[in-house]
Amino acid sequence: MDDLYRQYILDHYREPRNHGSLEQPDIHAADTNPLCGDRIAIDLNVRDGRVTEVRFNGRGCAISQASASMLTEKIEDATLDELRALTPQDVLDMLGVEIGPARQRCALLSLRVLHQGIGGPYTGRMDDDDDLDDEAAAQALKERDSSGV
Ligand code: FES
């Protein structure tokens, strides 16, 4: 993994932006990564179709938490239509590193939660969802442990 991007991911992991929760959010959504049970929750306040406040909370590997942190920065002040137009590729590009299929669930968990909350198109379903098995879980956890993120 490129060292610069690794540092960037670790920076967001250690000092997550928009971390926490909103007292009475207009939108709240949460979900888990089925491979490891890690979890992310996102709260949004919205006015006139535009995000006015965003917070996230959760536990999980550096990639999942950094991706949530970066995503919340990206969507500050965005319209709900802009949020719905976000694709998995946008999030992977944001992270800036090559991420294997097993770890993509880590990276995309925050987008899935966001789209669940706003009725967006990304459900987190991937072509290989049928392969959700112990082997895939073991692979994801192995990658996490060996890469340090
Ligand atoms: Fe659990 Fe990445 S989200 S290992």
Backbone and ligand atoms as CSV (ligand in chain L), in Angstrom:
chain,resi,resn,atom,element,x,y,z
A,1,MET,N,N,0.854,-1.196,0.000
A,1,MET,CA,C,0.000,0.000,0.000
A,1,MET,C,C,0.893,1.251,0.000
A,2,ASP,N,N,0.575,2.188,-0.859
A,2,ASP,CA,C,1.335,3.422,-0.953
A,2,ASP,C,C,1.422,4.085,0.428
A,3,ASP,N,N,2.673,4.425,0.811
A,3,ASP,CA,C,2.895,4.915,2.167
A,3,ASP,C,C,2.165,6.218,2.486
A,4,LEU,N,N,2.132,7.103,1.476
A,4,LEU,CA,C,1.485,8.395,1.678
A,4,LEU,C,C,-0.008,8.212,1.970
A,5,TYR,N,N,-0.644,7.363,1.174
A,5,TYR,CA,C,-2.078,7.134,1.367
A,5,TYR,C,C,-2.340,6.354,2.649
A,6,ARG,N,N,-1.394,5.474,2.973
A,6,ARG,CA,C,-1.529,4.731,4.226
A,6,ARG,C,C,-1.536,5.729,5.392
A,7,GLN,N,N,-0.639,6.696,5.330
A,7,GLN,CA,C,-0.581,7.728,6.372
A,7,GLN,C,C,-1.879,8.540,6.413
A,8,TYR,N,N,-2.376,8.838,5.224
A,8,TYR,CA,C,-3.618,9.618,5.095
A,8,TYR,C,C,-4.791,8.855,5.737
A,9,ILE,N,N,-4.846,7.561,5.461
A,9,ILE,CA,C,-5.903,6.727,6.044
A,9,ILE,C,C,-5.746,6.661,7.563
A,10,LEU,N,N,-4.511,6.463,8.009
A,10,LEU,CA,C,-4.280,6.360,9.457
A,10,LEU,C,C,-4.573,7.685,10.166
A,11,ASP,N,N,-4.314,8.792,9.464
A,11,ASP,CA,C,-4.604,10.100,10.046
A,11,ASP,C,C,-6.116,10.244,10.292
A,12,HIS,N,N,-6.912,9.850,9.311
A,12,HIS,CA,C,-8.373,9.922,9.479
A,12,HIS,C,C,-8.863,8.926,10.529
A,13,TYR,N,N,-8.165,7.791,10.624
A,13,TYR,CA,C,-8.557,6.769,11.600
A,13,TYR,C,C,-8.289,7.279,13.025
A,14,ARG,N,N,-7.108,7.896,13.185
A,14,ARG,CA,C,-6.724,8.336,14.539
A,14,ARG,C,C,-7.432,9.613,14.950
A,15,GLU,N,N,-7.681,10.459,13.967
A,15,GLU,CA,C,-8.387,11.718,14.274
A,15,GLU,C,C,-9.572,11.878,13.339
A,16,PRO,N,N,-10.594,11.077,13.560
A,16,PRO,CA,C,-11.734,11.086,12.638
A,16,PRO,C,C,-12.448,12.438,12.628
A,17,ARG,N,N,-12.785,12.904,11.422
A,17,ARG,CA,C,-13.527,14.151,11.287
A,17,ARG,C,C,-15.017,13.848,11.477
A,18,ASN,N,N,-15.733,14.812,12.026
A,18,ASN,CA,C,-17.187,14.674,12.197
A,18,ASN,C,C,-17.559,13.426,12.998
A,19,HIS,N,N,-16.739,13.115,13.987
A,19,HIS,CA,C,-17.020,11.926,14.785
A,19,HIS,C,C,-18.007,12.263,15.898
A,20,GLY,N,N,-18.936,11.365,16.156
A,20,GLY,CA,C,-19.910,11.578,17.218
A,20,GLY,C,C,-21.312,11.350,16.696
A,21,SER,N,N,-22.264,11.963,17.368
A,21,SER,CA,C,-23.651,11.799,16.922
A,21,SER,C,C,-24.387,13.118,17.122
A,22,LEU,N,N,-25.517,13.267,16.444
A,22,LEU,CA,C,-26.343,14.464,16.580
A,22,LEU,C,C,-27.474,14.162,17.548
A,23,GLU,N,N,-27.873,15.164,18.279
A,23,GLU,CA,C,-28.879,14.931,19.312
A,23,GLU,C,C,-30.227,14.476,18.746
A,24,GLN,N,N,-30.712,15.191,17.770
A,24,GLN,CA,C,-31.988,14.803,17.150
A,24,GLN,C,C,-31.838,14.876,15.631
A,25,PRO,N,N,-31.138,13.895,15.075
A,25,PRO,CA,C,-30.846,13.965,13.638
A,25,PRO,C,C,-32.110,13.815,12.797
A,26,ASP,N,N,-32.118,14.497,11.664
A,26,ASP,CA,C,-33.216,14.303,10.711
A,26,ASP,C,C,-33.140,12.901,10.120
A,27,ILE,N,N,-31.916,12.428,9.939
A,27,ILE,CA,C,-31.724,11.089,9.350
A,27,ILE,C,C,-30.690,10.343,10.182
A,28,HIS,N,N,-31.011,9.101,10.512
A,28,HIS,CA,C,-30.061,8.243,11.225
A,28,HIS,C,C,-30.064,6.883,10.546
A,29,ALA,N,N,-28.889,6.369,10.286
A,29,ALA,CA,C,-28.808,5.014,9.720
A,29,ALA,C,C,-27.571,4.327,10.274
A,30,ALA,N,N,-27.656,3.009,10.397
A,30,ALA,CA,C,-26.513,2.245,10.904
A,30,ALA,C,C,-26.535,0.863,10.281
A,31,ASP,N,N,-25.359,0.307,10.131
A,31,ASP,CA,C,-25.294,-1.055,9.594
A,31,ASP,C,C,-23.945,-1.663,9.962
A,32,THR,N,N,-23.834,-2.958,9.720
A,32,THR,CA,C,-22.596,-3.656,10.031
A,32,THR,C,C,-22.005,-4.289,8.780
A,33,ASN,N,N,-20.708,-4.490,8.831
A,33,ASN,CA,C,-20.041,-5.272,7.799
A,33,ASN,C,C,-20.247,-6.743,8.165
A,34,PRO,N,N,-20.938,-7.485,7.315
A,34,PRO,CA,C,-21.267,-8.865,7.684
A,34,PRO,C,C,-20.043,-9.751,7.869
A,35,LEU,N,N,-18.926,-9.362,7.292
A,35,LEU,CA,C,-17.731,-10.211,7.402
A,35,LEU,C,C,-17.109,-10.192,8.793
A,36,CYS,N,N,-17.221,-9.055,9.469
A,36,CYS,CA,C,-16.498,-8.933,10.736
A,36,CYS,C,C,-17.377,-8.419,11.868
A,37,GLY,N,N,-18.573,-7.921,11.527
A,37,GLY,CA,C,-19.461,-7.394,12.567
A,37,GLY,C,C,-19.162,-5.953,12.925
A,38,ASP,N,N,-18.180,-5.323,12.254
A,38,ASP,CA,C,-17.879,-3.916,12.536
A,38,ASP,C,C,-19.041,-3.038,12.092
A,39,ARG,N,N,-19.164,-1.882,12.730
A,39,ARG,CA,C,-20.398,-1.107,12.592
A,39,ARG,C,C,-20.138,0.377,12.371
A,40,ILE,N,N,-21.007,0.994,11.571
A,40,ILE,CA,C,-20.959,2.447,11.386
A,40,ILE,C,C,-22.373,3.008,11.461
A,41,ALA,N,N,-22.505,4.127,12.156
A,41,ALA,CA,C,-23.778,4.851,12.196
A,41,ALA,C,C,-23.527,6.265,11.684
A,42,ILE,N,N,-24.473,6.789,10.913
A,42,ILE,CA,C,-24.354,8.156,10.393
A,42,ILE,C,C,-25.617,8.943,10.745
A,43,ASP,N,N,-25.402,10.152,11.248
A,43,ASP,CA,C,-26.501,11.080,11.524
A,43,ASP,C,C,-26.384,12.276,10.593
A,44,LEU,N,N,-27.519,12.729,10.095
A,44,LEU,CA,C,-27.530,13.905,9.224
A,44,LEU,C,C,-28.614,14.861,9.674
A,45,ASN,N,N,-28.318,16.139,9.590
A,45,ASN,CA,C,-29.356,17.150,9.617
A,45,ASN,C,C,-29.424,17.754,8.228
A,46,VAL,N,N,-30.628,17.972,7.766
A,46,VAL,CA,C,-30.831,18.406,6.385
A,46,VAL,C,C,-31.793,19.585,6.382
A,47,ARG,N,N,-31.435,20.605,5.585
A,47,ARG,CA,C,-32.387,21.711,5.401
A,47,ARG,C,C,-32.468,22.033,3.908
A,48,ASP,N,N,-33.691,22.159,3.417
A,48,ASP,CA,C,-33.924,22.443,1.996
A,48,ASP,C,C,-33.132,21.503,1.087
A,49,GLY,N,N,-33.122,20.224,1.470
A,49,GLY,CA,C,-32.469,19.232,0.615
A,49,GLY,C,C,-30.956,19.259,0.653
A,50,ARG,N,N,-30.379,19.947,1.638
A,50,ARG,CA,C,-28.921,20.064,1.723
A,50,ARG,C,C,-28.449,19.672,3.127
A,51,VAL,N,N,-27.311,18.983,3.198
A,51,VAL,CA,C,-26.778,18.560,4.493
A,51,VAL,C,C,-26.261,19.781,5.248
A,52,THR,N,N,-26.752,19.953,6.471
A,52,THR,CA,C,-26.249,21.060,7.289
A,52,THR,C,C,-25.303,20.556,8.375
A,53,GLU,N,N,-25.508,19.309,8.802
A,53,GLU,CA,C,-24.613,18.727,9.808
A,53,GLU,C,C,-24.518,17.236,9.570
A,54,VAL,N,N,-23.326,16.697,9.830
A,54,VAL,CA,C,-23.149,15.252,9.687
A,54,VAL,C,C,-22.194,14.753,10.771
A,55,ARG,N,N,-22.516,13.590,11.311
A,55,ARG,CA,C,-21.640,12.927,12.290
A,55,ARG,C,C,-21.658,11.424,12.005
A,56,PHE,N,N,-20.542,10.779,12.361
A,56,PHE,CA,C,-20.561,9.319,12.276
A,56,PHE,C,C,-19.947,8.742,13.540
A,57,ASN,N,N,-20.304,7.511,13.768
A,57,ASN,CA,C,-19.860,6.784,14.931
A,57,ASN,C,C,-19.620,5.357,14.515
A,58,GLY,N,N,-18.762,4.665,15.206
A,58,GLY,CA,C,-18.652,3.254,14.858
A,58,GLY,C,C,-17.397,2.634,15.403
A,59,ARG,N,N,-17.247,1.383,15.052
A,59,ARG,CA,C,-16.014,0.692,15.407
A,59,ARG,C,C,-15.661,-0.199,14.229
A,60,GLY,N,N,-14.361,-0.343,14.042
A,60,GLY,CA,C,-13.929,-1.173,12.929
A,60,GLY,C,C,-12.504,-0.867,12.547
A,61,CYS,N,N,-12.092,-1.445,11.443
A,61,CYS,CA,C,-10.707,-1.302,11.007
A,61,CYS,C,C,-10.454,0.119,10.513
A,62,ALA,N,N,-9.178,0.421,10.293
A,62,ALA,CA,C,-8.803,1.775,9.869
A,62,ALA,C,C,-9.466,2.144,8.553
A,63,ILE,N,N,-9.546,1.217,7.625
A,63,ILE,CA,C,-10.136,1.557,6.321
A,63,ILE,C,C,-11.606,1.933,6.490
A,64,SER,N,N,-12.345,1.179,7.272
A,64,SER,CA,C,-13.774,1.482,7.424
A,64,SER,C,C,-13.992,2.816,8.123
A,65,GLN,N,N,-13.211,3.094,9.145
A,65,GLN,CA,C,-13.413,4.329,9.909
A,65,GLN,C,C,-12.867,5.540,9.154
A,66,ALA,N,N,-11.738,5.362,8.464
A,66,ALA,CA,C,-11.174,6.469,7.681
A,66,ALA,C,C,-12.094,6.801,6.520
A,67,SER,N,N,-12.655,5.777,5.912
A,67,SER,CA,C,-13.548,6.034,4.779
A,67,SER,C,C,-14.790,6.786,5.251
A,68,ALA,N,N,-15.299,6.452,6.428
A,68,ALA,CA,C,-16.457,7.174,6.969
A,68,ALA,C,C,-16.085,8.617,7.262
A,69,SER,N,N,-14.899,8.816,7.833
A,69,SER,CA,C,-14.444,10.170,8.157
A,69,SER,C,C,-14.311,11.005,6.884
A,70,MET,N,N,-13.673,10.437,5.854
A,70,MET,CA,C,-13.501,11.167,4.585
A,70,MET,C,C,-14.849,11.434,3.926
A,71,LEU,N,N,-15.726,10.453,4.005
A,71,LEU,CA,C,-17.039,10.619,3.372
A,71,LEU,C,C,-17.820,11.754,4.037
A,72,THR,N,N,-17.745,11.833,5.358
A,72,THR,CA,C,-18.501,12.905,6.026
A,72,THR,C,C,-17.937,14.276,5.652
A,73,GLU,N,N,-16.618,14.347,5.462
A,73,GLU,CA,C,-16.034,15.629,5.015
A,73,GLU,C,C,-16.531,15.990,3.629
A,74,LYS,N,N,-16.609,14.971,2.792
A,74,LYS,CA,C,-16.993,15.204,1.396
A,74,LYS,C,C,-18.455,15.654,1.268
A,75,ILE,N,N,-19.300,15.187,2.172
A,75,ILE,CA,C,-20.730,15.459,1.986
A,75,ILE,C,C,-21.221,16.677,2.765
A,76,GLU,N,N,-20.332,17.316,3.522
A,76,GLU,CA,C,-20.745,18.536,4.230
A,76,GLU,C,C,-21.283,19.532,3.212
A,77,ASP,N,N,-22.477,19.998,3.425
A,77,ASP,CA,C,-23.066,21.021,2.567
A,77,ASP,C,C,-23.518,20.503,1.191
A,78,ALA,N,N,-23.497,19.192,1.003
A,78,ALA,CA,C,-23.927,18.628,-0.291
A,78,ALA,C,C,-25.449,18.470,-0.304
A,79,THR,N,N,-26.019,18.412,-1.505
A,79,THR,CA,C,-27.459,18.167,-1.596
A,79,THR,C,C,-27.720,16.661,-1.506
A,80,LEU,N,N,-28.959,16.308,-1.165
A,80,LEU,CA,C,-29.293,14.879,-1.082
A,80,LEU,C,C,-29.137,14.216,-2.445
A,81,ASP,N,N,-29.422,14.961,-3.509
A,81,ASP,CA,C,-29.228,14.395,-4.849
A,81,ASP,C,C,-27.751,14.095,-5.110
A,82,GLU,N,N,-26.889,14.988,-4.631
A,82,GLU,CA,C,-25.445,14.728,-4.799
A,82,GLU,C,C,-25.032,13.497,-3.989
A,83,LEU,N,N,-25.640,13.319,-2.834
A,83,LEU,CA,C,-25.331,12.147,-2.015
A,83,LEU,C,C,-25.798,10.866,-2.707
A,84,ARG,N,N,-26.972,10.938,-3.307
A,84,ARG,CA,C,-27.501,9.747,-3.988
A,84,ARG,C,C,-26.660,9.388,-5.208
A,85,ALA,N,N,-25.996,10.396,-5.778
A,85,ALA,CA,C,-25.196,10.156,-6.985
A,85,ALA,C,C,-23.805,9.587,-6.665
A,86,LEU,N,N,-23.452,9.553,-5.372
A,86,LEU,CA,C,-22.137,9.012,-5.012
A,86,LEU,C,C,-22.081,7.518,-5.306
A,87,THR,N,N,-20.982,7.087,-5.904
A,87,THR,CA,C,-20.841,5.669,-6.265
A,87,THR,C,C,-19.748,5.023,-5.416
A,88,PRO,N,N,-19.762,3.696,-5.369
A,88,PRO,CA,C,-18.669,2.997,-4.675
A,88,PRO,C,C,-17.299,3.425,-5.213
A,89,GLN,N,N,-17.221,3.641,-6.526
A,89,GLN,CA,C,-15.928,4.048,-7.098
A,89,GLN,C,C,-15.478,5.404,-6.557
A,90,ASP,N,N,-16.435,6.315,-6.333
A,90,ASP,CA,C,-16.078,7.623,-5.747
A,90,ASP,C,C,-15.389,7.425,-4.395
A,91,VAL,N,N,-15.931,6.506,-3.614
A,91,VAL,CA,C,-15.377,6.292,-2.271
A,91,VAL,C,C,-14.004,5.616,-2.370
A,92,LEU,N,N,-13.871,4.657,-3.260
A,92,LEU,CA,C,-12.579,3.986,-3.420
A,92,LEU,C,C,-11.535,4.988,-3.923
A,93,ASP,N,N,-11.939,5.885,-4.830
A,93,ASP,CA,C,-11.015,6.912,-5.332
A,93,ASP,C,C,-10.588,7.839,-4.198
A,94,MET,N,N,-11.545,8.149,-3.324
A,94,MET,CA,C,-11.277,9.034,-2.204
A,94,MET,C,C,-10.179,8.445,-1.300
A,95,LEU,N,N,-10.205,7.132,-1.105
A,95,LEU,CA,C,-9.210,6.483,-0.256
A,95,LEU,C,C,-7.846,6.471,-0.936
A,96,GLY,N,N,-7.863,6.406,-2.263
A,96,GLY,CA,C,-6.631,6.566,-3.028
A,96,GLY,C,C,-5.697,5.380,-3.064
A,97,VAL,N,N,-6.142,4.227,-2.578
A,97,VAL,CA,C,-5.281,3.043,-2.635
A,97,VAL,C,C,-6.049,1.878,-3.247
A,98,GLU,N,N,-5.305,0.965,-3.774
A,98,GLU,CA,C,-5.874,-0.262,-4.320
A,98,GLU,C,C,-6.420,-1.081,-3.151
A,99,ILE,N,N,-7.694,-1.465,-3.206
A,99,ILE,CA,C,-8.275,-2.234,-2.093
A,99,ILE,C,C,-8.875,-3.524,-2.633
A,100,GLY,N,N,-8.449,-4.623,-2.071
A,100,GLY,CA,C,-8.912,-5.935,-2.533
A,100,GLY,C,C,-10.393,-6.137,-2.265
A,101,PRO,N,N,-11.006,-7.117,-2.950
A,101,PRO,CA,C,-12.453,-7.323,-2.840
A,101,PRO,C,C,-12.949,-7.516,-1.406
A,102,ALA,N,N,-12.209,-8.258,-0.608
A,102,ALA,CA,C,-12.679,-8.519,0.761
A,102,ALA,C,C,-12.707,-7.224,1.569
A,103,ARG,N,N,-11.677,-6.385,1.365
A,103,ARG,CA,C,-11.615,-5.141,2.133
A,103,ARG,C,C,-12.526,-4.055,1.576
A,104,GLN,N,N,-13.044,-4.276,0.361
A,104,GLN,CA,C,-13.952,-3.253,-0.183
A,104,GLN,C,C,-15.199,-3.117,0.682
A,105,ARG,N,N,-15.585,-4.184,1.322
A,105,ARG,CA,C,-16.748,-4.079,2.227
A,105,ARG,C,C,-16.439,-3.141,3.384
A,106,CYS,N,N,-15.177,-3.170,3.820
A,106,CYS,CA,C,-14.761,-2.226,4.872
A,106,CYS,C,C,-14.882,-0.801,4.337
A,107,ALA,N,N,-14.329,-0.593,3.147
A,107,ALA,CA,C,-14.262,0.753,2.582
A,107,ALA,C,C,-15.645,1.315,2.259
A,108,LEU,N,N,-16.560,0.436,1.880
A,108,LEU,CA,C,-17.858,0.907,1.371
A,108,LEU,C,C,-18.984,0.855,2.394
A,109,LEU,N,N,-18.646,0.409,3.601
A,109,LEU,CA,C,-19.695,0.324,4.631
A,109,LEU,C,C,-20.342,1.691,4.880
A,110,SER,N,N,-19.543,2.738,4.932
A,110,SER,CA,C,-20.115,4.066,5.228
A,110,SER,C,C,-21.039,4.537,4.104
A,111,LEU,N,N,-20.680,4.236,2.860
A,111,LEU,CA,C,-21.559,4.637,1.747
A,111,LEU,C,C,-22.881,3.862,1.818
A,112,ARG,N,N,-22.770,2.591,2.155
A,112,ARG,CA,C,-23.998,1.796,2.272
A,112,ARG,C,C,-24.921,2.368,3.356
A,113,VAL,N,N,-24.322,2.713,4.484
A,113,VAL,CA,C,-25.127,3.283,5.577
A,113,VAL,C,C,-25.751,4.607,5.132
A,114,LEU,N,N,-24.932,5.441,4.485
A,114,LEU,CA,C,-25.440,6.737,4.020
A,114,LEU,C,C,-26.612,6.538,3.063
A,115,HIS,N,N,-26.441,5.660,2.112
A,115,HIS,CA,C,-27.511,5.452,1.129
A,115,HIS,C,C,-28.742,4.792,1.742
A,116,GLN,N,N,-28.536,3.968,2.747
A,116,GLN,CA,C,-29.705,3.439,3.449
A,116,GLN,C,C,-30.494,4.578,4.084
A,117,GLY,N,N,-29.777,5.505,4.656
A,117,GLY,CA,C,-30.423,6.619,5.353
A,117,GLY,C,C,-31.190,7.547,4.427
A,118,ILE,N,N,-30.676,7.748,3.218
A,118,ILE,CA,C,-31.299,8.739,2.327
A,118,ILE,C,C,-32.053,8.097,1.173
A,119,GLY,N,N,-32.165,6.770,1.189
A,119,GLY,CA,C,-32.842,6.094,0.092
A,119,GLY,C,C,-32.041,6.158,-1.198
A,120,GLY,N,N,-30.726,6.042,-1.072
A,120,GLY,CA,C,-29.857,6.052,-2.253
A,120,GLY,C,C,-29.745,4.669,-2.871
A,121,PRO,N,N,-29.119,4.584,-4.039
A,121,PRO,CA,C,-29.106,3.323,-4.769
A,121,PRO,C,C,-28.098,2.289,-4.275
A,122,TYR,N,N,-27.082,2.693,-3.498
A,122,TYR,CA,C,-26.052,1.718,-3.143
A,122,TYR,C,C,-26.475,0.907,-1.917
A,123,THR,N,N,-26.739,-0.340,-2.126
A,123,THR,CA,C,-27.206,-1.194,-1.036
A,123,THR,C,C,-26.083,-2.024,-0.447
A,124,GLY,N,N,-24.912,-1.931,-1.073
A,124,GLY,CA,C,-23.807,-2.731,-0.565
A,124,GLY,C,C,-23.772,-4.110,-1.156
A,125,ARG,N,N,-24.728,-4.381,-1.993
A,125,ARG,CA,C,-24.738,-5.701,-2.596
A,125,ARG,C,C,-23.685,-5.741,-3.702
A,126,MET,N,N,-22.816,-6.718,-3.608
A,126,MET,CA,C,-21.778,-6.847,-4.627
A,126,MET,C,C,-21.946,-8.201,-5.298
A,127,ASP,N,N,-21.310,-8.324,-6.449
A,127,ASP,CA,C,-21.473,-9.557,-7.231
A,127,ASP,C,C,-21.119,-10.798,-6.435
A,128,ASP,N,N,-20.149,-10.627,-5.549
A,128,ASP,CA,C,-19.680,-11.820,-4.836
A,128,ASP,C,C,-20.341,-11.974,-3.472
A,129,ASP,N,N,-21.489,-11.324,-3.264
A,129,ASP,CA,C,-22.129,-11.430,-1.952
A,129,ASP,C,C,-22.475,-12.864,-1.567
A,130,ASP,N,N,-22.676,-13.684,-2.598
A,130,ASP,CA,C,-22.992,-15.085,-2.293
A,130,ASP,C,C,-21.802,-15.806,-1.668
A,131,ASP,N,N,-20.638,-15.174,-1.830
A,131,ASP,CA,C,-19.438,-15.825,-1.302
A,131,ASP,C,C,-19.141,-15.401,0.134
A,132,LEU,N,N,-20.129,-14.783,0.774
A,132,LEU,CA,C,-19.916,-14.372,2.158
A,132,LEU,C,C,-19.741,-15.607,3.014
A,133,ASP,N,N,-18.512,-16.008,3.190
A,133,ASP,CA,C,-18.293,-17.215,3.963
A,133,ASP,C,C,-17.097,-17.021,4.892
A,134,ASP,N,N,-16.784,-18.049,5.585
A,134,ASP,CA,C,-15.692,-17.956,6.550
A,134,ASP,C,C,-14.375,-17.613,5.874
A,135,GLU,N,N,-14.211,-18.145,4.658
A,135,GLU,CA,C,-12.949,-17.916,3.958
A,135,GLU,C,C,-12.773,-16.425,3.635
A,136,ALA,N,N,-13.839,-15.798,3.121
A,136,ALA,CA,C,-13.776,-14.370,2.789
A,136,ALA,C,C,-13.537,-13.552,4.049
A,137,ALA,N,N,-14.193,-13.920,5.126
A,137,ALA,CA,C,-14.016,-13.203,6.387
A,137,ALA,C,C,-12.578,-13.341,6.870
A,138,ALA,N,N,-12.053,-14.561,6.788
A,138,ALA,CA,C,-10.682,-14.797,7.244
A,138,ALA,C,C,-9.704,-13.991,6.401
A,139,GLN,N,N,-9.977,-13.920,5.093
A,139,GLN,CA,C,-9.100,-13.173,4.181
A,139,GLN,C,C,-9.110,-11.680,4.538
A,140,ALA,N,N,-10.306,-11.143,4.773
A,140,ALA,CA,C,-10.425,-9.714,5.108
A,140,ALA,C,C,-9.671,-9.405,6.397
A,141,LEU,N,N,-9.831,-10.270,7.370
A,141,LEU,CA,C,-9.182,-10.017,8.659
A,141,LEU,C,C,-7.667,-10.180,8.551
A,142,LYS,N,N,-7.249,-11.122,7.685
A,142,LYS,CA,C,-5.815,-11.315,7.479
A,142,LYS,C,C,-5.205,-10.071,6.823
A,143,GLU,N,N,-5.916,-9.555,5.800
A,143,GLU,CA,C,-5.421,-8.343,5.112
A,143,GLU,C,C,-5.349,-7.183,6.090
A,144,ARG,N,N,-6.373,-7.078,6.923
A,144,ARG,CA,C,-6.385,-5.980,7.902
A,144,ARG,C,C,-5.173,-6.087,8.819
A,145,ASP,N,N,-4.935,-7.297,9.323
A,145,ASP,CA,C,-3.854,-7.469,10.288
A,145,ASP,C,C,-2.482,-7.282,9.653
A,146,SER,N,N,-2.333,-7.745,8.406
A,146,SER,CA,C,-0.995,-7.653,7.801
A,146,SER,C,C,-0.684,-6.244,7.305
A,147,SER,N,N,-1.716,-5.486,6.928
A,147,SER,CA,C,-1.453,-4.140,6.392
A,147,SER,C,C,-1.436,-3.083,7.488
A,148,GLY,N,N,-1.955,-3.412,8.641
A,148,GLY,CA,C,-2.004,-2.432,9.717
A,148,GLY,C,C,-3.111,-1.411,9.557
A,149,VAL,N,N,-3.935,-1.545,8.512
A,149,VAL,CA,C,-5.070,-0.663,8.333
A,149,VAL,C,C,-6.333,-1.490,8.147
L,1,FES,FE1,FE,-14.314,-4.920,9.909
L,1,FES,FE2,FE,-12.851,-3.738,8.119
L,1,FES,S1,S,-14.837,-3.184,8.719
L,1,FES,S2,S,-12.347,-5.563,9.208
